[in-house]
């Protein structure tokens, strides 16, 4: 199995890139967070998940090992395939998704096309204990409430859920408190 690839980017599309490794072009599916900083002729190094099916061999690439590990956790859930797992990773950073799951908050997951409320709740139930080691981390529930409240406030101001999530994703973790996170997100949305 292929576990890692390094090479020159030949093409970047919305859902995949072509990575030239010693003259061989590998088509690697990736999340927008992985694809966004890349352009043609960049040198890229990606952790790879190789999905072997009856009629296809697909490669999924990740810029960090944490993303790969979370992706592999997601695809262990019945009904969640590699494309859905990649869609989940495109909604928010891995740390935010882990916090949402640990806090039993499926709202992040329902934003993915093809993932309804029942599927999101199933993901939360199946991964909650695995992610928190069976014990709810201190403060995770409060942080997720801040994040959810900030999303709701930005939506009330007329921003789309995607715009609000992208702005909040860029807010540093050391900025705490719902009001401060909203102010910082608004500053980023205004620029």
N, C-alpha and C positions, 0 to 999 in steps of 0.2 A: 504494500500500500504506500501511496505517496503521503508523506507527513509534512513536508516543507518544500517550498520552491523559492528560488531567488533568480531574478533575471531582469530583462529589459521589457518595459511595457510597450507592446506593439499597437494596442487599441484599447480604449476605454469606452464602454457603453453604459446604459442605465443600470443594467443588472449583472454585467460581467466584464471581465477584461481578458485580453489575450496576453499571456506572459511568455516571452521568448527566452527559453533556457537552452543555451548552446545550440541554437538553430532549430529547436522544436518549439512550436507555439502551443501552449496549453490554454484552453478556455476555462477560466476560473470564475464561478459565480461568487458574488460578494455583496455585502451590505453597502448602502450609500456612504456610511461613515468610513468604510475602507476604500471605496472608489473615489470619493470626492477629492482627496488630496493628490490623486495620481493623474498624470497626463502622459501622452505619448513620449517615448524615449526616457522616461524616468526609470531608475533602478528600484525594483520592489522586492521585498522579502516577505513571504506570506506563510502562515501556518495553514495546512491543508487538511480538510476532511475529504476522504475519498468515498463516494457513495456508489456502490456496485449494485446494479439492478439487472434484471433479466435481459433488458434490451439497451442498457446504457451504462456508461461509466462517467459520473459527474464529479467535478472537483469544486469544492467550496473553500474560499480563501478568507483568512482573518489576519488583521494586522497585529493582534495580541493573542497570547495563549489563553487568556481569560475568556475572550470571545469564543474561541474554539471550544473550550471546555463547556461553556454555557450552552452553545449550539448543540453539542453532543448530548447534554442533559435533556434539552428540549426534544430532540428526536427520539428519545427513549419512550416518550409518552405516546400511547396509541392514538392514531389520528393526526399526529403532528409530523409532517414530512419535512424534508430539508428546505423546501421553498417557504413553507409556513414559518419555520424556525428562523430563516433569514429575514422574513417579514417582521417577526417579533423583534429581532435585533436592530432593525431599522427604525423602530419607534422611539427608543431611548437608549442611553448608555447601559452597559451590563450592570454596573453598580446600582443604578436606579431601578432596573427591572428586578434585580435580586431583592432590593429593599421592598419593592411593591409586593413581591411574592411572599416574603417573610412577614409582611404586615397584612397579608390576606386581602390585598387590593387588586382585583382583576381589571380595573379600569384601563390601565395601560395596554393590556393585551387585547381588549376588544376593539382597539383602533386598527388592528391588522385585518386586511381583507381576508375573509374566509374563517375568521376566528370570532365566533359568537360568544354570548355570555356563558353558556354551558361549557364550551371548550376552554374559555379563560378560567372559569372556576375549577375545572378539572386540572389544568396546568398548575394553578395555585395549590390545590390539595396535594397533588403528586410531588411537587418540588419543594413545598414549604419546609418540611422536615429535613430534606437533603441539604438545603441551602443554609439553614440555621443550626444544623447539627442537633435538631430536636428541641432546642431551647430558643425562644424568641429573644433576639438581641435587644439590649436596652436601648431605648430611644428610637428604634426603627419606626415604630408606629407613629410617634410624634413627627418624625421627619417626613413620612409619607403624607400625613395630614397637612403639613405645611405645603408640600408639593401639590397636593390635590386642591387645596384652597387657592394657591397661586394660579393654577391652571384655570380654575373656575372664575377667578377675578379677571384674568386676561381675556377669557372668553366673553365675560360680561361687558368688557370694554370694546368688543367687536373683532378681536383677533381669532383666527381659526385655531383649531386644536393643534394642527401641525406647526403653525407659527409660534404658538405659545410654548409647545414642547421644545422646539428648536431654541427659542430664546432662553428658556429655563435650563436647557442642557448646557448652555454656554456660561451660566452663572457659576462662579467658583463655589466649592463646597464650604469654604470658610465663611461665606455670607449666609447667616442663619436668620430665622424669623421670617414669617410670611411676608410682612410689609417690606422688609429689606430685599427679599428675593424678587418681589413684584417690581420694586423700584429699579433694581438692576436689570431685570428682563425688559422693562419699558425703555430703559436707556439704550439697551442693545437693539430693540425693535425700532427705535427712533433714528438710529444712525445708519 
